[in-house]
Amino acid sequence: MTANKINRLTEIFTRHEKIMLEDWLREQLTALSARQDLISEPDLCRQSAEFLALFTPACRSGSLTDINSPEWKPVLDFLASVSRSRAIQGFSPSETATFVFSLKQTLLAHLRKELGQDAVALADEMWTATVLLDKLGLYTTEVFQKSREEIIKRQQMEMLELSTPVVKLWEGILAVPLIGTLDSSRTQVVMENLLQSIVDTGSRIAIVDITGVPIVDTLIAQNLLKTVAAARLMGAQCIICGIRPQIAQTMVHLGVAFGDVVTKATLADALAYAFRQIDCTVIQQAPRV
């Protein structure tokens, strides 16, 4: 890239910075007219001004075809920050990329005014500007996508923790009601929550209720046995309940066995067994008249 090309692009931003900022902001507000509840006009104006303040020096000293050069690092860092914040705010990938791509329209309009009489120079500069802004726009989209993936993973972990509560039923008795498929990642969360609750409460009995687990195959059985084994190492006995007739038949057909693990049909049966284990007697009183 010659110095002439770099200077032309830089001169346009330097001489028309205020006008270009206004035009660019207008383009963004038009594109985001339905999403102004997510970002205010003053914030959008501030972000745009900060970007141009970094973009112009980078054009002056850096390569216009290689945004990975050191001169472009401040620009990339700023775009990464904008992308992450917009991923959290709820913008879509296209709305986030508009922050960069909308500048293309403003820049090309000023290039036509400056070089309209020189078709060759105009075409050359427009191509250079298009390639540069396309690269920055794609970078913005990539960072946005990674940020969204991180948010989704974090939300999945939070949902896993919420979907595997450990309930204290009685002094010394815990219950873990499970709903849905028990895969390896969820087993880890169940195990961690259960072991921590055993330590916190000093409980001796843990009831794992699988009434809400639709299918129990060899993998799920192995995951349950891992949880039972971990609880035993902490000094607690596990009781598995909620095995429905259809699941029991499937387990027999597959040859799945829980060994010496106590199993009960219902949570009530498991709780009654747990009471006997801790020498607790429940007496049903006569109804009051």
C-alpha positions in Angstrom: 0.0 0.0 0.0 1.5 3.3 -1.1 1.7 6.4 1.1 -0.5 8.2 -1.4 -3.4 5.8 -0.8 -3.0 5.9 3.0 -2.9 9.8 2.9 -6.0 10.1 0.7 -8.1 8.0 3.1 -6.6 9.7 6.1 -7.1 13.1 4.7 -10.8 12.5 4.1 -11.4 11.5 7.7 -9.2 14.4 9.0 -10.8 17.1 6.9 -14.4 15.9 7.1 -14.4 14.2 10.5 -17.3 16.0 12.0 -19.5 15.7 8.9 -18.6 12.0 8.5 -19.4 11.4 12.1 -22.8 13.0 11.7 -23.5 11.1 8.5 -22.3 7.8 10.0 -24.4 8.3 13.1 -27.4 9.0 10.9 -26.9 5.7 9.0 -26.7 3.8 12.3 -29.8 5.4 13.8 -31.7 4.5 10.6 -30.5 0.9 10.7 -31.2 0.6 14.5 -34.4 2.5 14.5 -36.3 -0.4 16.1 -33.6 -1.1 18.7 -33.0 2.3 20.2 -34.3 0.8 23.5 -31.0 -1.1 23.7 -28.6 1.8 23.2 -29.2 5.5 23.6 -28.2 8.1 20.9 -25.6 9.7 23.2 -24.0 6.3 23.8 -24.0 5.5 20.1 -22.5 8.9 19.3 -19.8 8.4 21.9 -18.9 4.9 20.6 -18.7 6.2 17.0 -16.5 9.2 17.9 -14.1 6.9 19.9 -13.9 4.5 16.9 -13.0 7.3 14.5 -10.4 8.6 16.9 -8.7 5.2 16.7 -9.5 4.4 13.1 -7.9 7.5 11.6 -4.4 7.1 13.1 -4.5 3.4 12.2 -5.2 4.3 8.6 -2.3 6.8 8.7 0.3 4.5 10.1 -0.9 0.9 9.4 -1.5 -1.3 6.5 -5.0 -0.9 5.0 -5.0 -4.6 4.0 -3.7 -6.2 7.1 -5.7 -5.5 10.3 -3.5 -7.9 12.2 -0.6 -5.4 12.2 0.2 -3.7 15.6 -1.2 -0.4 14.4 -4.7 -1.9 14.3 -4.7 -3.4 17.7 -6.4 -0.5 19.5 -9.1 -0.5 16.8 -9.6 -4.3 17.2 -9.7 -4.0 21.0 -12.3 -1.3 20.8 -14.5 -3.3 18.4 -14.2 -6.4 20.6 -15.4 -4.4 23.6 -18.4 -3.1 21.6 -19.2 -6.5 20.3 -19.2 -8.1 23.8 -21.3 -5.3 25.2 -23.9 -5.6 22.4 -24.0 -9.4 22.8 -25.0 -8.9 26.4 -27.4 -6.1 25.6 -29.3 -8.4 23.2 -28.3 -7.1 19.7 -28.3 -9.5 16.8 -25.1 -10.3 14.9 -26.2 -8.2 11.9 -27.1 -5.2 14.1 -23.7 -5.4 15.7 -21.9 -5.6 12.4 -23.9 -2.6 11.2 -21.7 -0.5 13.5 -18.8 -1.0 11.0 -20.6 -1.7 7.8 -22.7 1.5 8.0 -19.5 3.5 7.9 -18.8 2.1 4.4 -21.7 4.0 3.0 -20.6 7.3 4.5 -16.9 6.8 3.4 -17.8 5.8 -0.1 -20.0 8.9 -0.5 -17.2 11.2 0.5 -14.8 9.3 -1.8 -17.1 10.0 -4.7 -17.1 13.7 -3.8 -13.3 13.8 -3.6 -12.4 11.6 -6.5 -15.4 11.7 -8.7 -13.4 13.1 -11.7 -10.8 10.3 -11.5 -12.6 7.0 -12.2 -9.5 4.9 -11.8 -8.4 6.5 -8.5 -12.0 6.3 -7.2 -12.4 2.7 -8.0 -9.0 1.9 -6.4 -9.8 3.8 -3.2 -13.4 2.4 -3.0 -12.0 -1.1 -3.3 -9.4 -0.5 -0.6 -11.9 1.0 1.8 -14.4 -1.8 1.1 -11.9 -4.5 1.9 -10.7 -2.8 5.0 -14.2 -2.2 6.5 -15.3 -5.7 5.5 -12.5 -7.2 7.5 -13.3 -5.1 10.5 -17.0 -5.9 10.2 -16.2 -9.6 10.0 -14.0 -9.4 13.0 -16.8 -7.7 14.9 -19.2 -10.5 14.0 -16.6 -13.2 15.1 -16.1 -11.6 18.5 -19.9 -11.2 18.9 -20.5 -14.9 18.1 -17.8 -16.0 20.6 -19.3 -13.8 23.2 -22.8 -15.2 22.6 -21.5 -18.7 22.9 -19.8 -17.9 26.2 -23.1 -16.4 27.5 -25.1 -19.5 26.3 -22.6 -21.8 28.0 -22.8 -19.8 31.3 -26.6 -19.8 31.1 -26.6 -23.6 30.5 -24.5 -24.1 33.6 -26.8 -21.9 35.6 -29.8 -23.8 34.4 -28.2 -27.1 35.2 -27.6 -25.9 38.8 -31.2 -24.7 39.1 -32.5 -28.0 37.6 -30.7 -30.1 40.1 -31.7 -28.7 43.6 -30.8 -30.5 46.8 -33.7 -30.4 49.3 -33.4 -31.0 53.0 -36.4 -33.1 53.8 -35.6 -33.8 57.4 -32.7 -33.5 59.8 -30.1 -35.8 58.3 -32.1 -36.6 55.1 -31.6 -34.9 51.7 -33.4 -35.3 48.5 -32.3 -34.7 44.9 -35.3 -34.6 42.5 -34.1 -35.2 38.9 -36.1 -34.2 35.8 -34.9 -34.8 32.3 -31.9 -36.6 30.9 -29.0 -37.3 33.2 -25.9 -36.9 31.0 -22.3 -36.7 32.0 -22.2 -32.9 32.5 -25.4 -32.9 34.5 -24.2 -35.8 36.6 -21.1 -33.7 37.6 -23.3 -30.9 38.7 -25.6 -33.3 40.7 -22.6 -34.9 42.3 -21.0 -31.5 43.3 -24.3 -30.1 44.7 -25.1 -33.3 46.6 -21.6 -33.7 48.1 -21.5 -30.0 49.2 -24.9 -30.3 50.8 -23.9 -33.5 52.6 -20.9 -31.6 54.0 -23.0 -28.5 54.9 -25.8 -30.4 56.6 -24.0 -33.5 57.9 -26.8 -35.6 56.4 -26.5 -39.4 56.5 -29.2 -40.2 53.9 -29.6 -38.9 50.3 -32.6 -39.8 48.3 -32.2 -39.6 44.5 -35.7 -39.3 43.0 -35.7 -40.2 39.2 -39.4 -40.0 38.8 -38.9 -37.2 36.2 -36.2 -39.0 34.3 -37.9 -40.3 31.1 -35.3 -43.0 30.1 -32.8 -44.9 32.2 -30.2 -46.7 30.0 -26.8 -48.1 30.9 -25.2 -44.7 30.6 -27.6 -43.0 33.0 -27.4 -46.0 35.4 -23.6 -45.6 35.4 -24.0 -41.9 36.1 -26.3 -42.6 39.0 -23.9 -45.2 40.4 -21.1 -42.6 40.3 -23.2 -40.2 42.3 -24.0 -43.0 44.8 -20.4 -44.0 45.1 -19.3 -40.4 45.7 -21.9 -39.9 48.4 -20.7 -43.1 50.1 -17.2 -41.8 50.3 -18.7 -38.8 52.2 -20.3 -41.1 54.7 -23.9 -40.9 53.3 -26.2 -43.6 52.1 -28.1 -43.1 48.8 -31.6 -44.3 48.1 -32.8 -44.3 44.5 -36.6 -44.0 44.1 -39.1 -43.2 41.3 -38.4 -46.2 39.1 -41.5 -46.6 37.0 -42.7 -50.1 35.8 -41.7 -49.3 32.2 -38.2 -48.2 33.2 -37.9 -51.3 35.5 -38.7 -53.6 32.5 -36.2 -51.7 30.3 -33.5 -52.0 32.9 -34.0 -55.7 33.3 -33.9 -56.2 29.6 -30.7 -54.2 29.3 -29.2 -56.1 32.3 -28.8 -52.8 34.3 -28.5 -53.4 38.0 -27.8 -51.1 40.9 -26.1 -53.8 43.0 -26.5 -53.2 46.7 -28.0 -49.7 46.2 -31.4 -49.4 48.0 -34.2 -48.7 45.5 -37.8 -47.8 46.3 -40.8 -47.3 44.0 -41.9 -43.9 45.4 -40.5 -41.0 47.3 -42.8 -41.8 50.2 -41.4 -45.3 50.4 -37.8 -43.9 50.3 -38.6 -41.4 53.0 -40.1 -44.1 55.2 -37.0 -46.2 54.8 -34.8 -43.2 55.5 -36.7 -42.5 58.8 -36.1 -46.1 59.9 -32.4 -45.7 59.1 -32.0 -42.7 61.4 -34.3 -44.3 64.1 -37.1 -41.8 63.5 -40.7 -42.8 64.0 -43.6 -41.0 62.4 -46.9 -41.3 64.3 -50.2 -40.5 62.5 -52.4 -38.6 64.9 -56.2 -39.1 65.0 -58.0 -36.3 63.2 -59.2 -33.5 65.4 -62.9 -33.3 66.0 
